[in-house]
Amino acid sequence: MTAPLTIIGSGMAGIGLLKQLRALDAERSITLITADSGDDYSKPLLSTGFAKHLPPERLAARSALEVADQLGAVVRTRTQVEAVDPAGGCLHIGEERLAWGELVLATGAAPAVPFDIPEELAGRVFTINDLDDYRAFHAALAALGRRARVAIVGAGLVGCEFANDLMAGGHAVSLVAPEHAPLPRLLPEPLGRALGEAFSDAGMVLYLGRGVARLEAAGSDIGVALDDGERLEADLVLVATGLRPRSELARAAGLEVGAAGIQVDRYLQTSVPGIHALGDVACVAGVNAMYVQPLQASAKALARTLSGTPTEVSYGAWPVLVKTPLLPVVALPPLSAPARWRIEGEGADLAAFAEDRDERLIGFALTGACVKRKVELARATPPLLG
Ligand code: FAD
């Protein structure tokens, strides 16, 4: 009989692994432990819900109870694992010591907020990284009962998608970021500027090249003081300044952890036998791609490994489709800095090719009408993890 399995985390990685495992093994005892509601939902839908005025319950495909029932697992929700004890083979949950047979860490990534949020602004400054966060922000918008002025801090994928989505939902959006153009990690600057122009043309106010010095309560308004002395007022602030792998449990347990997450090999095996990791928290053979396709491939490979067929994970050349309908964007950022970006196109329809010193394609970025080239270019780009 196979050892009982415990998975920490009910995001797309944890539940994805559970689904894949059940397809291979109907009998194994599996426990899923999660700090959140345990609802099965697609995180990418969070940044498309405000345009459609979707209530949080419409984003959850099934409840934790349904997950437990349909996938034959014990699901413990609102349960924070405080420590992993590899020597004792148990988890610490308050006073409880819960033994595991094999353990999988799928603890995701948490928002990194680079400035203090004054206590009096609680309930008006948000991050949105899970369905509970979406619930809270959705309730704050509803409580205002009118078109909200939302200041979004951070112009990465999450900031830009929410900016576009909230604009489409009828709100007044300002976007603040220290970089000079949106999506700095995905796009070379001319393509980022094209997205910025599409945002401005739609009425969004961009404060680029400037960071937030502090947030202040100003009656029912929030004062957002920028580091160049300018100040804007908002009803709500959404902070989207990046995500950091939630690797504290692993680090405290003595597993190998780097800045990009828990170090695992192509079998998703951590430095401690019997403990695996996948999803946003895992750095797989040096690559931490915080997207859905890599975690789905990892879930599939790990399910096979845990069912007795050791299987290495591979990642293809999978581009990221950024959900900014104001200007469609697709990007496959190169794993290492390119020797040059070669850019073609006109207006907002741009194609940028990241090339190495030998003029080989190692990544690309596309905007507007050029996004239709994504399949052809992905075929010509090396895999993320071949
Ligand atoms: P998470 O979803 O973060 O899950 C982590 C789980 O671990 C949670 O259940 C949490 O409660 C639990 N947990 C953590 N610590 C503990 C603990 N100590 N005890 C118990 N439980 C714990 N990717 C794409 O490919 N395409 C997109 O269009 C896209 N859009 C996105 C839009 C947004 C707004 C965001 C935020 C991300 C988007 N992504 C997208 C990225 C993608 O959604 C993530 O890579 C993926 O959802 C991560 O899943 P995960 O299971 O690894 O982590």
Boltz pocket constraint, residues with backbone or C-beta under 6 A from the ligand:
constraints:
  - pocket:
      binder: B
      contacts: [[A, 8], [A, 9], [A, 10], [A, 11], [A, 12], [A, 13], [A, 14], [A, 33], [A, 34], [A, 35], [A, 36], [A, 43], [A, 44], [A, 45], [A, 46], [A, 47], [A, 79], [A, 80], [A, 81], [A, 82], [A, 106], [A, 107], [A, 108], [A, 109], [A, 128], [A, 129], [A, 158], [A, 161], [A, 246], [A, 249], [A, 278], [A, 279], [A, 280], [A, 281], [A, 289], [A, 290], [A, 291], [A, 292], [A, 293], [A, 295], [A, 321], [A, 323]]
      max_distance: 6.0
